[in-house]
Amino acid sequence: TTEARHAAFASPLILAANDPGDLAKVAIAALHAYGKDAVPKVIEMLASDTASERLAAAAVASERIGGAAGTGKIVPKLVAALLRNEPDLNGVVIKSLKRITLLDYEKPEQWKDWLGKKTGLELIIEIADRETEARRKAEAERTRVENKLLEITLERMRKDERNDHAALIARMAPTEYLAVRLEA
């Protein structure tokens, strides 16, 4: 509930989000409930003097805390964290940046060059465009695979199950593929 979301709980939730098991899932869900109110704490922890806090904040950033607006604020801070030149932190930051931006850069310099002088709005638009394209490609691939599966199923029905009445009757059960039911 809104009344239960105290700013003091954000730090422990960020740390807990990196624990193994169900506790992390609960902590991430709670951070998502905080929405944009958790973003300043993530940013603060990214600049912390404590390595575990920096690592936890970098890791939880990949969960897109605060939605698109939060992403627009957190990405520049993640790129800035790469300048600390800490191998552990850089690895976590790069992993989070890859997940958020759908880019595949490996070196801090590449991320710095990519970020350039982009505003938060420009970042949000660029990332959203990349996500839309990735979803479109995934949908096209899903459709292609479904069509191939349907083709294989129909071929199997025509050849192997042609005289197997029990199998054909079973194929008539409700399915999203009307062509399978019609063939049966």
Secondary structure in CASP SS format (residue, H / E / C, confidence):
PFRMAT SS
TARGET T0000
AUTHOR 0000-0000-0000
METHOD secondary structure of the structure
MODEL  1
T C 1.00
T H 1.00
E H 1.00
A H 1.00
R C 1.00
H C 1.00
A H 1.00
A H 1.00
F H 1.00
A H 1.00
S H 1.00
P H 1.00
L H 1.00
I H 1.00
L H 1.00
A H 1.00
A C 1.00
N C 1.00
D C 1.00
P C 1.00
G C 1.00
D H 1.00
L H 1.00
A H 1.00
K H 1.00
V H 1.00
A H 1.00
I H 1.00
A H 1.00
A H 1.00
L H 1.00
H H 1.00
A H 1.00
Y H 1.00
G H 1.00
K H 1.00
D H 1.00
A H 1.00
V H 1.00
P H 1.00
K H 1.00
V H 1.00
I H 1.00
E H 1.00
M H 1.00
L H 1.00
A C 1.00
S C 1.00
D C 1.00
T C 1.00
A H 1.00
S H 1.00
E H 1.00
R H 1.00
L H 1.00
A H 1.00
A H 1.00
A H 1.00
A H 1.00
V H 1.00
A H 1.00
S C 1.00
E C 1.00
R C 1.00
I C 1.00
G C 1.00
G H 1.00
A H 1.00
A H 1.00
G H 1.00
T H 1.00
G H 1.00
K H 1.00
I H 1.00
V H 1.00
P H 1.00
K H 1.00
L H 1.00
V H 1.00
A H 1.00
A H 1.00
L H 1.00
L H 1.00
R H 1.00
N C 1.00
E C 1.00
P H 1.00
D H 1.00
L H 1.00
N H 1.00
G H 1.00
V H 1.00
V H 1.00
I H 1.00
K H 1.00
S H 1.00
L H 1.00
K H 1.00
R H 1.00
I H 1.00
T H 1.00
L C 1.00
L C 1.00
D C 1.00
Y C 1.00
E C 1.00
K C 1.00
P H 1.00
E H 1.00
Q H 1.00
W H 1.00
K H 1.00
D H 1.00
W H 1.00
L H 1.00
G C 1.00
K C 1.00
K C 1.00
T C 1.00
G H 1.00
L H 1.00
E H 1.00
L H 1.00
I H 1.00
I H 1.00
E H 1.00
I H 1.00
A H 1.00
D H 1.00
R H 1.00
E H 1.00
T H 1.00
E H 1.00
A H 1.00
R H 1.00
R H 1.00
K H 1.00
A H 1.00
E H 1.00
A H 1.00
E H 1.00
R H 1.00
T H 1.00
R H 1.00
V H 1.00
E H 1.00
N H 1.00
K H 1.00
L H 1.00
L H 1.00
E H 1.00
I H 1.00
T H 1.00
L H 1.00
E H 1.00
R H 1.00
M H 1.00
R H 1.00
K H 1.00
D C 1.00
E C 1.00
R C 1.00
N C 1.00
D C 1.00
H H 1.00
A H 1.00
A H 1.00
L H 1.00
I H 1.00
A H 1.00
R H 1.00
M C 1.00
A C 1.00
P C 1.00
T C 1.00
E C 1.00
Y C 1.00
L H 1.00
A H 1.00
V H 1.00
R H 1.00
L H 1.00
E H 1.00
A C 1.00
END
